[in-house]
Amino acid sequence: LHEIADAGAGFAERRDLVFVGGFRHPPNVDAVRWFLGEVFPRIRAALPDVQFHCIGGYVPETIAAFSDAPGVHIHGHVPDIAPYMDGCRIAVAPLRFGAGVKGKVNLSMAHGQPVVATPCAAEGMHLQDGVDVLLAEDSNAFADAVIALYGDEVLWSRLAGNGLANVQAHFSLDAARDTVRRVFFDS
């Protein structure tokens, strides 16, 4: 469940990419290694000024090793995530395995931050490619999706609004309250 933040800064006031996820969870380690090894270099070739912010505690050496790469910022745990949710233009969720609702995706969408995700990262979340999120499975498609979204204010605004509405409808405190009320009191 997520509290719905306001939409935050608009397209022109935001920049860069962000990933959020603790590294005690093996899918997050794999996701960031794959993203930084195979996807981000393609993005930087097209958008040489874009920066990638990696947020999450317990950073293993395999991730910390990317700290010296151009445009890569491995922050580890941060005391306040809001500046990244409200200031970065796009969240990435490059998960290649795992199950269940992905909190990182809903967290970003609850802040009006569009997400580029793998199909695995969007499973079971009522998300539609091109409507609430951009989905891409391989490294070329993932890089292309980030590059396209990064430069398209109309698409960015549509995904931001629809993602926010999706979290409100399915994963907000109000949605949970309505479900509990329906299950326990309306039956």
N, C-alpha and C positions, 0 to 999 in steps of 0.2 A: 504494500500500500504506500502511496505517495501523497504528500501534501502538494497541492497545485500551487506553484509559484506564479507570479505574473509572467508575461511573455518575455520580460527582460529587454535588453538592448536589441535594436533592429539589425538587419543585415549589414548595413554600412558601418555600424559601430563595433561589430564583432570581427574577429580574425582568428586564424589558427584552428588546430584540431585537438581534440582531447579524448583520452581513454581513461575510464575509471574502473578499477577492480583490484581487489586484494590478491596478492601473489601466493597465498597459501592454497589457492584454488588452481589446480593444474591447467584447466582450460584457459585461464587468463594468461598464464606464462606462455603457453603455446600460441595464443592469439597475438600477443605483443611481439614475440619472436618472429612469427610469420609476417605480421604487418611491417615491422621495421626491416626485416631482411628482404622481403619480396615486393611489398606494396609501396611503402613510403618513398623509396628511391625514385619510383615512377612518378609519384605525385610531385616530388621536389624538382624533377626534370621539367615539369610543366609549370609549376608554381614555386620558383626558387626561393621566395621569401617566406613561405608557409612554415610554421613551427608546429611541432607535435609535443603535447603535454601529456605525460603519463603519470597518472595519480593512482596510488595504491600502496599499502604497507607491505612489508616483508619482501622487498625487492631482491630477487636472487641475482647472483653474479651474471648469469646468462642474459639478464635484462640490463643490469647496470653497465655491462660492457658496451652498450649502445650509447652511453652518455656522451661520448666524444664525437658521435656522428653529427654532421651539420643539421641544425634545426631540431635536434632531439633534446628534450628536457625530461629527465627521469626525476620526478619530484618526491617519490615515495609517499608516505602519509602526509597529508596537509591538514592543518587544524580547521580550515574553512574552505569548503569546496565551492561555495557560491560564486566567487569570482571566475572560476573556470566554467561553471554552468551558464553564467550570465554573460561571459565575455568571449568565449570561444565560438566560432561560427558553426562548427560541425563536430558531433561526437562520432567516434568510430567504435563498432562492436564487431571485430573480426574473429569471432569465436568459431572454431572449426569442430568442436564437440562440446557436449554438455547437455543438460536437460533443465526443464522448468522455465518459469518466467524470469527474464533477465532484468534484474534491478537496475543495471547500468543503462539499459535502453529506456526504461520508464523514468528514471531519474532525469535523464537529459530531456526527454519529451515533456516532463512536468515543468521544465524551465523554458519551454519554447525553443529548444535547441534541436534542430534536425539531426537525424541519425542515418549513417550508412552502416549497414549490417550484413552479415552473412545470413542465409536462410535459417541456419541453426540458432542464431542469436534472436530471431524473431518468432520462433515456434510458439504456438499457443497463446499469442498475445493480440490477436484480432488485428494484425497489421497487414496492409496491402502495399505491395511494391508500387512506388510512384504516387501513392496517396498519402500514407502516414510516414513512410520510410523509404529509403532506397536499398534494395537488396542486390547483393553481388556475391558470387561464390569463389571465383578464381581471382588471382592477383591482378590480372589485367583489367577485368571487369570492376573489381573493387576500386582500383586506382582511377579508372575512367569515371565511376560514379562520384567519387570524392571531387575530382577535378570539375566535372560538370556542375555539381551542386555548389561548389565554392564560388563559381562565377555567375550563377543564375539566381537573381534576387526573387523572381516570380516563383520559381520552383521552391526555393528556400522558404519563402513566406507560406506557400501552400503546405509544405511538409511541417513547418513549425506550428501552424494553426491546427492542422489535422492531428498531429501527434499530441498536442496539448488536449484536444477534444477526446482522443482515444484514452488517454490516462484518466481524464475526468470521468468518462463513461464506464471504464472497466477496472481501474486500479486506484481510485481515489478513496478517501475516507468516506465520502458520501456514497459511493458505489458499494462499499462494504457494508455500511449501515443499511442501505436498501436491501441488500442480499440477506443480511441477518433478519431484518424485519419480515421479509417475504417468507423465509424458511421457517422461522419460529413463531410468527404471530399471524400470518395470513393463510396458514394451511388448514 
